[in-house]
Amino acid sequence: MNNRAVFTVAILLAFATGFMSAEMLSTHAPQTGGNVIVSNNTKIMAINDRDYYPVAMEKISGAKKSIHMIMYEIRWYGNPEGNSRDVCRLAVALVEARDRGVDVKVILDDGRGYGFTNQDLVDAAKNWSSYFSSHGIEVKFDWSNETTHDKLIIIDGEIVIVGSTNWSQSALNYNHEANALIESREVAEEYENYFEDLWNRY
């Protein structure tokens, strides 16, 4: 077989392989992608690095109806009452919101997933669950065979804070973190549906 014939066969095989792969992907791959929201009533603000804490505190403290939160990690630093750490202040703000009649619900990762256990996360999740529950805030954990890596807060069905920031001193005070504050009922509704799906599942 001459070089031209070899080249032709190689091209045909590559085409056939690509076609079969595309066919398999289109047939067997899960459907992905969320709803595209186009709205003139949307305001987006970048809240990066040290901007996160004051913005999150302001929005949580101003909540009137609901705060629904999914957080991969809330680091435990001991009893939050009277603790000056930003994480503890945010947690106390959730309790204060609950005390003024706001519906506060929290989903946490349980520290286990895909065959591993992060004991620090396990212990922190249990401590925060006990603390929040003692103040009337219901907490649910994800299943132990998965990881819930979200950092999501939905406030009053109108405000969404989403990005990379966990509630830890490192994230709030030292790390580079990128987040967005989105003011949009349409966007908040999408995330409320997502939250409710997880809440009802757990």
C-alpha positions in Angstrom: 0.0 0.0 0.0 1.5 3.3 -1.1 1.7 6.5 1.1 -1.4 8.0 -0.5 -3.5 4.9 0.2 -2.3 4.8 3.8 -3.2 8.5 4.2 -6.6 8.0 2.7 -7.4 5.0 5.0 -6.2 7.0 8.0 -8.5 9.9 7.1 -11.5 7.6 6.6 -10.9 5.8 10.0 -10.5 9.2 11.8 -13.8 10.4 10.3 -15.6 7.1 11.2 -14.3 7.2 14.7 -15.3 10.8 15.2 -18.7 10.2 13.8 -19.3 7.1 16.1 -18.0 9.1 19.1 -20.3 12.0 18.3 -23.2 9.6 17.9 -22.5 7.9 21.2 -22.2 11.2 23.0 -25.4 12.5 21.6 -27.2 9.3 22.4 -25.8 8.5 25.8 -24.5 11.7 27.3 -26.8 13.3 29.9 -28.6 16.5 28.9 -26.8 19.5 30.5 -27.2 23.2 30.7 -29.6 25.3 32.7 -32.2 27.9 31.7 -30.9 31.0 30.0 -32.4 34.1 31.7 -32.6 37.3 29.8 -34.0 40.2 31.9 -33.7 43.9 32.1 -34.4 43.7 35.9 -31.1 42.1 36.8 -28.3 43.7 38.7 -24.9 41.9 39.1 -22.1 43.0 41.3 -18.7 41.3 41.6 -17.8 40.6 45.3 -14.3 39.3 45.4 -11.8 38.6 48.2 -12.4 40.9 51.2 -15.6 42.3 49.7 -17.6 39.2 50.5 -18.1 39.5 54.2 -19.5 43.0 54.4 -21.9 42.4 51.5 -23.1 39.0 52.8 -23.5 40.5 56.3 -25.5 43.4 54.9 -27.9 41.2 52.9 -28.4 38.6 55.6 -29.0 41.3 58.2 -31.6 43.0 55.9 -33.5 39.8 55.0 -37.2 40.1 55.5 -38.7 36.8 54.3 -36.2 34.0 53.7 -32.6 32.9 53.6 -31.9 29.6 52.0 -28.2 28.6 52.0 -26.1 25.7 50.7 -22.5 25.8 52.0 -19.8 23.3 51.5 -17.9 24.4 54.6 -18.7 26.5 57.7 -15.6 26.2 59.8 -16.2 25.6 63.5 -14.3 27.9 65.9 -16.2 27.1 69.0 -19.3 28.7 70.4 -20.3 31.5 68.0 -21.8 33.7 70.7 -19.5 36.6 71.5 -16.9 35.2 69.0 -15.4 38.0 66.9 -14.5 35.9 63.9 -16.3 36.8 60.7 -17.7 33.3 60.3 -19.3 33.4 63.7 -20.8 36.8 63.1 -22.4 35.6 59.8 -23.8 32.6 61.7 -25.2 34.8 64.5 -26.7 37.0 61.8 -28.6 33.9 60.5 -29.9 33.3 64.0 -30.9 36.9 64.4 -32.8 36.7 61.1 -34.6 33.6 62.3 -35.5 35.4 65.5 -37.2 38.2 63.6 -39.3 35.7 61.7 -37.2 35.0 58.5 -37.4 31.5 57.2 -33.8 30.2 57.4 -32.8 26.8 56.0 -29.3 25.5 55.6 -27.9 22.6 53.6 -24.3 21.4 54.5 -22.0 18.9 53.1 -21.6 16.1 55.7 -17.8 15.8 55.1 -18.1 12.4 53.4 -18.2 11.5 49.7 -16.7 9.3 47.0 -15.1 7.0 49.5 -13.3 9.6 51.6 -14.0 11.3 55.0 -12.8 14.8 55.9 -13.1 14.6 59.7 -12.8 18.4 60.1 -15.8 18.9 57.9 -17.7 16.1 59.6 -17.1 17.6 63.0 -17.8 21.2 61.9 -21.1 20.2 60.2 -22.3 18.4 63.3 -21.4 21.3 65.5 -23.1 23.9 63.3 -26.2 21.6 62.9 -26.5 21.4 66.7 -26.0 25.2 67.1 -28.5 26.2 64.4 -31.0 23.6 65.4 -30.9 24.9 69.0 -31.9 28.3 67.6 -34.8 27.0 65.4 -32.9 26.8 62.1 -33.4 23.5 60.3 -30.2 22.0 58.8 -30.0 19.1 56.3 -26.9 17.2 55.1 -26.2 15.8 51.7 -25.8 12.1 51.1 -22.5 10.6 52.1 -21.8 9.2 48.7 -21.6 12.7 47.1 -20.1 16.1 47.7 -22.1 19.3 47.9 -19.6 21.9 46.9 -22.0 24.8 46.5 -21.5 28.2 48.1 -24.9 29.7 47.6 -27.2 32.0 49.5 -30.7 33.0 48.3 -32.4 35.9 50.1 -36.0 37.0 50.0 -36.5 35.3 46.6 -34.7 38.3 45.0 -31.0 38.2 45.9 -28.4 35.5 45.1 -24.9 35.3 46.4 -22.9 32.6 44.6 -19.2 31.9 44.0 -16.2 30.3 45.6 -16.2 31.5 49.2 -16.8 29.1 52.0 -17.5 30.4 55.5 -14.0 30.1 56.9 -11.5 32.6 58.2 -9.1 31.6 55.4 -11.8 32.3 52.7 -13.1 35.4 54.3 -9.8 37.0 55.2 -6.9 35.6 53.2 -7.8 33.7 50.1 -8.5 35.0 46.6 -12.2 34.3 46.1 -14.6 35.2 43.3 -18.3 35.7 43.8 -21.3 37.5 42.4 -24.2 39.2 44.0 -27.2 38.9 41.6 -30.4 40.9 42.3 -33.0 39.3 40.1 -36.3 37.6 40.9 -35.9 35.4 37.8 -32.4 34.2 38.8 -33.4 33.8 42.4 -36.4 31.6 41.3 -34.0 29.3 39.4 -31.8 28.9 42.4 -34.8 28.5 44.7 -36.0 25.6 42.6 -32.5 24.1 42.8 -32.4 24.6 46.5 -35.9 23.1 47.0 -34.9 20.1 44.9 -31.9 19.3 47.1 -33.9 20.2 50.3 -36.7 17.8 49.4 -34.2 15.1 48.4 -32.4 15.1 51.7 
